[in-house]
Amino acid sequence: MEPAATVTGWTRALPARGTARLRVALRDGRDRLIASDPGLGRLRQGLRAVLAVGTTVLVEQLYAQALGVPPILALLMGAIVAMLASTSVSEPSRQATLLTMGGVPVAASVGAGLGVVTSAHHLLGLTTFVVVSFVAVWVRRFGPRWFTYGFLAWQGFFFALFLHPPLRALPYLVGAILVASVWVGLLLLTFLWGDPQVRLRRTVQALRARARAGISVMIEVLDEPEAVKPRQRLRGQMVQLSEIALLMDGQLADSRALPPGLRPGQVRRWAVDIEIAMDDAAGAVVELARLKQRHELPREVDADVRQLLHALGWGEGPRGHEWVAALNRAPGPSIPAVRRLAWAAAELLLLVERWESGDLEDPARPGQTDDPLDLAEVPFEPVVTLFGGNLPGSAMAASNIGGDTVGRSRWSPSRWALTTRQALQAAVAAALAIVAGESISAQRYYWAVIAAFIAFTGASNAGETVRRSIARVAGTMAGLVGAIGLAHLTAGHQVATVVGLFSCIFLAFYLQQISYAAMIFFITLMLGQMYTLLNTFTDAVLVLRLEETAAGAAIGVVVSFLVLPTGTRATARAARAGFLRQLADLLDGCAVRLRGDAVSGTDADLLALSVGLDAWGRQVVRTFRAVTRGGLVRVDRGRLRHRLSLLGACGTHGRALASLVWEGHLVSHELAAACADLAAQARRLAEVGALPASGELAASVADTRERVSSVVGEVAGSAGPETVSGRQRELASMAIGRLADALALVAAR
């Protein structure tokens, strides 16, 4: 059914079919490009590396000239300090940046000093290398700042081995480190300082772009109702949307990121509402696709749904409202999925309009000036702590392995922190890599060590270590071929070589978050260009680097499986358990409000718990991906994907329920009891080592499902959907019922 305003003129205004497809392709490509780099973090990372390294090289040249010594030592050491500091130091304030940069020259100098002092005694130097590898990983327990210090100390030691400076050059080397640190600190405080408000605004743009990309995939789902791939792509879009919302939540830790007049709780609420509306739209479209597959969806309704999705995808607000009104007229509302889609579309349009107007005041609380989320006694705390401006890895799940340690020996490895276990792994891998590396080349053994050490950087379980090791070897191998070809092209052309070198630095750090293999590819190209500038390039040197890298990567994989292993499947189970416990906490919070027992601050807890559910959902996705791609044992990917979709459904319905309970002021002791029942079952499922659950637990969850379904059926039947409160009770009942269904399926499969 068409909206009241005829669309004939609009249809005539459409360009030719081929041009229309091109416009859609360009729009989707632009949205995916914006959404792929929320806040332009990767672009900023690449530019920071290039500007910091390029200008530091010039400053180090002046430093060497002032002392009247050859500049090569200062140039190389200064460049590595600039590269690492500029890409890893990302603090929310200038004061914190200054504090972190104050420790940079200390960490790098300690590492370089140990490398220079012990290099004269070969065995002592190798032993110190192993100790430095252990300490560099162990100090990560103290937070991101110490991650940077540990890595800088390790790289300082590494480059001391690489450059072979004499002991008398140590003061000059430390001076170069200090010069680089001071210069990069000045850059980070001035030219390279990122405005947090601009970063948040760009992240919001990425969130909206990802939502539009998701809507585009919804149209594909309707185009191919029997195909599996479009539905998988849609789930992927929803996961990426959740990640951007999490990134926004982390950015809200800095109060200066907020636009004028807005409070952090309001922005968090807005992002959560966007997620909920997109979840509902995606769920409705999947239901409509099933109806279409069974030939139960009227053609006129299908056409109206498509027009609405096109309006949303193009950001056409007025036309979107018209098509929402069209769907709310017969025969659309007779189909529950159509009514659900119309509500989700109206909510998305309203949320976009509220953001553009700068008024995020909750319409459900008219006239209330104070948001409970922003009261002085309820300080805002982000659910996730960003690492270098990015979301953290799977360490949260890996740290959750081990369960109850009561009664276990103090020295039992199960009581050790993840950083301690990884530090021991890194030390053992470094020792073995030294032995293997020296058997290949006594002069270049450190390449094997760096491959083994880096395997444990950014990896929290054995599967991720395998993936990183394979990616490092593949990137090095491809980079070797490219470096040889590029070196022959730029040989004798110094300007072209410098341009190639800095282009490789930019691309390496720009692609770091997307593909580790791509980063290593461009790092290898960069090394080839560096050797060309130093007139030491030979094909044999890069081939030797490949051999050493392969040996070190293989050792990293073996150690990750044999020395205090953090199993990939165990990490996935820990992530699933953390997700279910978070879901139980959210349901308990909903039960408190439904009983009418809420006190000041409960609203803030519900929203924070909803975002926390997103954070644990991301952990589940990352660890399940490691199981399917990084394990040595074949797994049933279809079964794991199905289980992942069920947990995702639990998260979707849990968020929707929390939103309804928070904004609707609902009081229902029956629904409160149902939430408490589901929370208890979620906690029991969290304690299960492997799914499906045992017969007794599965039966218990199934009984709870039947009991909850009966309760919500009665509540929904007496809700009176013609009133706002009745409609909210009906929606809350539906969310609880769907959640009960999803939990029962999780237990059974």
N, C-alpha and C positions, 0 to 999 in steps of 0.2 A: 504494500500500500504506500502510495506517495504521500509526502508531507503536504500540508495545506498549500504552501507556495509551490506552484508547478515547477518541474525541473526540465521542461521542454527546452527553454532557452539555454539552460546550463548544458544540456545534452548537445545542442547544436554548437555550443561554443567549444566543445571538446575537439582537440586536434585530431589528425588522422591517427589510425590505430597504431601504426609503427612509431609515430612521434610520441603518442601517449605512453607506450611501453618504455620508450627511451627516458621520458620524464620520470616515470615510476622507478626505473632502474637507477637513474641519477639520484633521485631522492633517497632511495633505500641505501645506495652506496654512501651517500653523505651521512646519513644517520648512523650507519654501521661504523664509519670512520670516526665520527665524534664519540660514539658510545664505546669504541674500542680503547680510547685513551681518556678516561674520566679526569677532568681537571687539567688535561694536557700534561699529566705527570711524566709520561715517557718522553714526550717532546722536550720538556723542561730538563729532564735528566740528561738527554743527549747533548743539549746545548750547554748545560753547565759543565759537562766533561770537556767539551771542545774549548769553551772560553777559558776555563780554569787552566787546562794544560797549555793552551797556546800562549796565554799571557804569562804564566809561570815560567815557561821556557825563556821568554824575553827577560824577565826579571833575574832569573838565574844566570843568564849570559852577562848581565851587568854586574852581578855579584862576583862572578869569576874574573871578569875584566878588572874590577876594583882590586882584587887580590893578586892579579897577575899570574893566575894559574890556568891550566887547561880546563875548559868548561864541561867536558863530556860527563864527568862524574856528577857535577851539580845538576846538569840538565836532566839526566836520566832519573836520579833520585828525586829531584824536585817534581818531575813530571808524574812519577808514580804516586807521590804524596798528594799532589794536586788532584789527580784522577780519583783516588780513593776518597779523599776528604770531601770533594765537591759532590760526589754521588752518594755518599753514605750519611753525611751530616745533614739532617733535615729536621730542625727543631721548630716548635711553634712560636718562639719568641726570639728576639735578638739577644736577650740576656742569656737564654739557654744555649743559643748558638755560640756565643762568646765563651761560655763555660766549657762546652764540648770541645771547641777548637783549642782551648788552652791545654787540653790533654793530648792533642794530636802530636805536637813535636816531641813530647815526652815519650809516648808509646813508640813512635817511629824511631826515635834516637836510641831507645833501649834495645829494640830489635836490631837495628843496624850496628850499634856498638857491640852487642854480643857476637854478631856475625863477623865483624872485623877482628875482634880480640881473639876469638877461638879458631879463626880460620888457619892460623899458623900451626895448630896442632890438629891434625886431621880427625883422629878419633874423638877428641874433645869437641870439635866442631860438629861432628855428626850426632854425638850424644846431646849436645845443646839444641840442635835442630829438633830432635824428638821432644825434648822438654818444652821448647817454645811452642811446638804444635799442640801439646797437651794444654798448656796455660792459655793459649790463644782461644781455644774452644771453651775451656772451663769458665773463663770470666764472662761468658755470654749470659750466665745466670743473673747478672746484675743489670741486665736491660740492654736496649739498643745502643746506648752510648758505649758500653763496654764491648759490645760486638765490634764496633768500629775500632776501638783501641786494640783489641786482640788481633784483628785482621791487619791493622797497620803495623803492629809489632812483628807479626809473622812475615809480612811482605818486606819490612825493613831488613829482617834477617836474610830473607830470600835474595833480595837484591844485593846485599853485601856479598853473598856467594857468587852472584851473577857478575858483579862488577870487579871483584877481587881487588879492592883498594888496599894499599899498605897501611900499617898501623899509624904511620905519621900523617896519613890523610884523614884520620877520624875527626879531628876538630873541623876541618873543611867540610866534611860530609855532614856533620851535625849542624854546622852553620847553614848548609844548603837546605836541610830539613826545616830549620827554623824560619829561613826566608820564605820557603814555599808555604809553610803553615800560616805565617803572618799575612802573606799576600792573599791566599785563598780565604782566610778569615775575613779580610777586608772585602773581598768580592761577595762572600755570602751575606755580609751585613749591608751591602750597598747594591751593586748592579745585579747580583744573582739572588737578592732577597725576593721571595715570592709573597705577593699580597694574599693573605688568607681569604679575604672576601672575594677576590677575583677567582681564586681556586675553587671556592665553594660554588660560585655562580657557574663556573664552567662544569663542575660536577653535576649541578642541577640540569644544565643543558644536556649532559651525557645521559642522565637518567631519563629525560624526556625523549631523547633520541632513541635510547634502548627500548622505551615503551612503544614508540612508533615502529621500530624494527619488529617488535613482537607482534604488533597489530598486522604488519605486512605478512608475517608468517601465519597468522590466523586466517588470512584470506587464502593462503596456500592450502591450509588444512581443509577449508571448505571446497577448494578446487579439486582436491584429491582426497575425498573422504575415506577411501579404502587404503591409502598409502600410510606406511608407518613412519617414513623419514620426516615428513612435515611435522608430525606430532613430536618426534624426538627433537627437531629443531626448535619447536615451540617451548619444550621443557628447557632446552639450553638457553633460550632467550630469557625465560623466567629466572633461571639461576643467575645469569649475568645481571639482570635487573636487581636482584637481591644483593649482589656483590657491590653494585654502585651505591645502593641505599646504605649498606654497611660502611662504605668509604665515607659517605656523607656524615654518618653518625660519628665516626672517628674525627672528622674535621671540625665538628661542633665543639670539641674540647677547647678550641681556641675561640674565646668570646668575640675576638675581633673579626672572625669570619662571618659573623651574622650581619645581614643587611640592616640598615637603620630601622628601628621600631619593632624588630622581631626578636623572639626569645628562642633559646635552643630547643625547649620542649615543643614549641609550635612547629619548628622545622622538622624535628623528629616525627611528630605526629603526621605532618604532611607527607613525608616520605613513606611512612608505614601505610597511610591511606592509599597512596599511589600503588604500592605493592598489592594491597588487598583488592583494589578495583581491577588491576591487571590480572590477578589470580582468578577473580570471578569472571572476567571477560574470557580468559583462556578456557576455563572450565565450561562456560556456556557454549563457546564455539566448538569444543570437542563433543559436547552433547548434541549440538545441532548437526555436526558431521555424521554422528552415528544415526541420527534420524534420517538424514539425507541418504546415507548408505542403505537404509531400509525402505527408502522411497516414502517416508512419512513426513517429510518437510514440504509444505506447500511452496510452489515456485515463487509466488508473490512475496512470501515471507523471506525466502532465500535471497531474492533480489533486494528487499529492504535491508536485510542484514548486511549484505555486501556494500550497499550505499552508505550505511552507517559506518562500517569499518573503513571505507575509503575516506569519508569525511574526517574520521579520527586520525587516520594515517597522514592526511594532508594538513592536519591542524586547523581545519575549517570549523571554528566554534559554532557560529550561527547555523550553518547547515547541519552540523552534528546534532544540535538541539532539535531541529526540525525532524530529523530521522528518528531520534529517540521518541518524539511525540507520535510519529507514524507507527512505530513498533508497539507503542502502548495502546493503540487502537486495534480492534478486532481485525484479523483473527490471531494476531501475535500473542497477546497476553494469555491465550488459552494454552500456550506452550510454555512450560516453566523455564526452559532454557532461554527463550526469547525475552521473557520478563527479567531473568537474571542478567542477560546481556544489556538490556535497556537500562537497568539500574547501574551496572558497572560503567557504561558509557556516560550516563549522566553524571556520575561521581567523578570520572576522569575529567570531563569538561569543566565541572565546577572547581576541581582542584587546580587545574591549569589557570583558570580565570582568577582564582584567589591568589596564586603565586604572582601572576602578572600585575595584579592590582596592589600587591604588597600587603594585603590584609588577610592574615591567616587566622583571625579570630574564629574560634569554633562556633558555627551557627547553632550547634546543639546546646550552647551555653550563652544565650543572648544576654547582654547587659552585664556579664561577669568580666570584670577587668583583670582579675588576677588568675593566671593559669596555674593550677596546682602543680604543674611540672616545674614551675619556675619560682616557687616560694623560696624564701631565703633558707628555711630549715630543710629544704630538699634540694641540695646542690646538684647540678647536672653532672653526670658522669657518663662518658662514652662507654659503650659495651665492649668495643675493641680498641686496642692501642695500636696506632699505625706505626709501621716500621719503615723509616725513610720515606714517609708519605704514602706508603702502600699498605695493603692488608697483610697481616701476618700469615705464615704458612701453617702447616699441620702440627706444629709443636704443641698446641693446646691439647689436641687429642692424644698425641704420643705421651705427653706428661701425665695423662690420666690413666695410663696402663699400670697395672699392679694391684689396684684395689686396696683392700684393707691390709696394712702392714703390721698390725698389732701382733705381738708374739714372735716376730721375725728378728733375727740377729741384726745388731746395729750395722754389721759389715755385710749384710746380705745385699747383693746387687739390686734386688727388687725395691730396696729403700733408697737407692741412689737417685739423684735428680737426673733428668734426661741429659743435661749439659755435662754431668760427670761421666755418664756412660759414653757419650759421644766424644768427650775429651780422651778417654782411654782408647776408644776406637781410632781416633785420629793419630794418637801417639804410636799405636801398634802399626797402623797403616804406613805412617811416615818411616818407621824403622825398617819395615819390609821393603818399602819403595826405595829406600837408600841402597839396600843390598841389591835389589833387582836393577835399579838404575845404574849403579856402578858397574854391574856386569855388562851393561850395554855401552856405557861411556862414563869413564871416571871424571870427565870434565863437565858433563851435562846431566848428571844424575838428578839434579834438582827439578828437572821437568817431570820426572816420574813422581817426585815427592809432591809437587804442587797439584798434579792430577789426582793423587790419592787424598790429599788434604781437602781440596775443593769439593770432592765427592760428598763430604759431610757438611758442607756449607749450604744451607737452604734445604737440606733433606732431614726429615725426622724419623724415617723408617727405612728398612732395607729396600723396599720397592722403589722409593724415591731415589735412593742411592744408585740403584741399578739404572734407572732412567737417566739420571744425570751423567753417569759414567758412559753409558752408550752415546748420549748426546755429545759429550766432550770428545770422544773418539771420532764420531761421525763428523762433527764440526771441524776438528783438526784435519781429518783426511780431506774433506772438501776444501778447507782453507789452504791446505798444502798445494793442491792443484791450482787454485786461484792465485795464491801468492807467487808461485813460479811464473805464471803467465803475466801477472800484473808487474812483477819485478822486471821482466824483460821489456815490457812496454814503457816503463818509467825510467829505466836505466839511462843515466846521463842527462836526465831532465829533472833538476832538483826541485823546481816549483811544482811540477806535476807529482813528484814523489811526496812532497809535503802536503799537497791537497789530498792525495790518496790516503795518506796516513791519518789526517784529521777527519776525513770522511768516514774512514773505518772506525775511528773512536766514536763518532756520533752514532753510526748505525749499530755498533755493538751495544751501547747503552740504551738506545731507543728501542731495540728489540729484546732487551734482557728479560722483561716480564712476559714476553710472548713466547720466545723460543730460546732456550739455553744453547741449543746447537747453533742457531744463527749467531748468537753472541760470540761463541768460540770461533766460528767461521771468520767473522770480521776481526777478532783479536789476532787470529793467525795471519790474516792479510796485513794487519797493522805491524806485526812483528817483521813480516817480509819487507815492508816499506822502511821500517826502522833499520834493518840490516842493510838495505840498499843505501840509505843515507850514510851509514857508517862504513860503507864499502866493504862489508864483511859477508854479503849475501852469497850463499851457495845453495844449490838444491840439496846437497847432502846434509846441511844443517837442519833444514826443515823436515827432511825424511827422518833424521835422528830424533827430532822433536816428536814426530808421530809415533815412533817406536817407544820412546820413553813415556809418552802420554798413554798409549795402549797398556803398557806394563803397569803404570800407576793406577789407571782406572780399574783394571782387572783386580789389583790388590785391594782397592777400595771396596769393590763388590764382595770379594771373599771375606774381608774383615767384617763387613756389615752383617753377614750371615753367620759368622762363626764366633765373633767376639762381642759378648753382651748384646746380642741382637735385639733390635726393636722391630718385631715382626710386623709386616704389612697388614696381615689379617688381624693381628691383635690391635693395631692402631685403628683399623676400620671398626672393630667391635667397640673399642673405647669411644670412638666418635659417635657411634650409634647409641651407646649407653648414655653419653653426655647429652645427646639430642633428646632422648626419651625422658631423662631426669629434668631437663629444662622444660619440656612439654608438661610434665607433671607439676612443676612449680607454677607454670602459667595457669594450668587448670585449677590448682589450689587457690591462686589469686582470684580467678573468676568466681570460684565457689564462695569466697569471702564476700565479694561484692554482691553476688546473687542472694546471699543470706541477709544482706543489709548491714553487715558488720564492718564495712569499710571505714577506715579512719584517714585523716589527712596524710597524703603521700602515697596512698595505695594506687592512685591513678598513675603516678610516675613509675611505680613498680610494674604495673601491667604493660606499659609501653616498653620499658626497658627489657622486660622478660620476652616481649614479642621480638624485639631486635636481637636479643640473646638467642632466641630460637633460630633466627636467620644465621647468626654466627655459627652455631652448632650445625645447622644444615649445610653451611659451606664446608665445614670440617668433614661431614659425611661425604659430600660430593668429591672432595679432594682425595680422601683416603680410599674411597671406592674406585676412583680413577687409578690410583696407585696399584690397587689389587688387580685390576683388569689389564693394566699396561706394563707394570713393573715387576710382576711376580714371575717366578721361574716355573710355577706349576700352572697348568691349564685350568681355567675357571669357566663356569657357566655364565657368560656375560649377559645372556638374556634374563636369567634368573636374578642376577645382581641388579640389572637395570630395572626390573619389575619391583624389586624390594626398595630400590632408591625412589621410584615413583610413588610407592606407598608411603614412605617416610615424608616425601615432599607433600603428599596430600594431607598428612597429619599436620605439617607445618602450616599449610594453607588454611585449613579449617580452624586450627588453633588461633592463628592471627585474626581471622574473621570473627571468631567468638569473642576474643579479647576486645576487639574494636567495638562490637555491639554492646558488650557488658559495660565498657568504659563510658560510652556516649549515651547509652539509653536509660541509665538509672533504673535498670530492671531489678525487681525483687521477686524471686521465685525459689522457694525452698526445694521444690521438686527438681528444678534444673541444677540447683546448687548441689544436691545429693548426687545427681548424675555426673557432674563435673568431678566431685570428690571420688566417686567410684572409678571413673576413667583415670584420674591421677594415680590412684593406687595400682591399677593394672599397668599403667605406663612405667611405674617404678619397678614393678615385678619383672616386666619385660626387659628393663635396663640391666637387671642382674643376670639375665640369661646369657650364657657363654656363646651359644650358637643358636641360630634360628633354622627351621621352625622350632617353636617352643615344645616342651614336653607335653604329653597328652593331658596331664592334669592342669597345667597352666593354660594350655590352649582352650581346654574346656571351660576353665574359669573365665577367660577373656570372652569366650563366645556367650556364656551365661550373662556376663555383664552387658554385652552387646544387646541381647534380647531384652534385658531389664531396662536398659537405657532407652532402647527404641520404643518400648511400651510407654515409658514416662514421657518422652518428648512427643510421641504421637498424641497423647492426651493433652499435653500443654499446647501444642500447635493447633489441635482441633478446637480448643476453647480460647484461642488467642484473640479472635476478632480482628482480622487483618485490615478492616476498614479504618482502624485508628492507627496512629503512629506507634503508640506503645504496643498495641496488638501485633502490628507488623514486625516490630523489633523482637517481640517474644517468639513469633513464628520463625524469624530468621535465626535467632539464637538456638531454637530447638533444632532447626535443620542442620546448623553447624555442629551441634553436639551429636546428632544422629550420624552425620557423615564421619565425624571423628571416631565414633564408636565402631563404625564399619571398617574404617581404615586400620584401626588398632587390631581388630579381630583378624584382618587379612595379614598384618605384619606378624602376628603370633602364629598364624597357620602356614605361612610361606617363608 
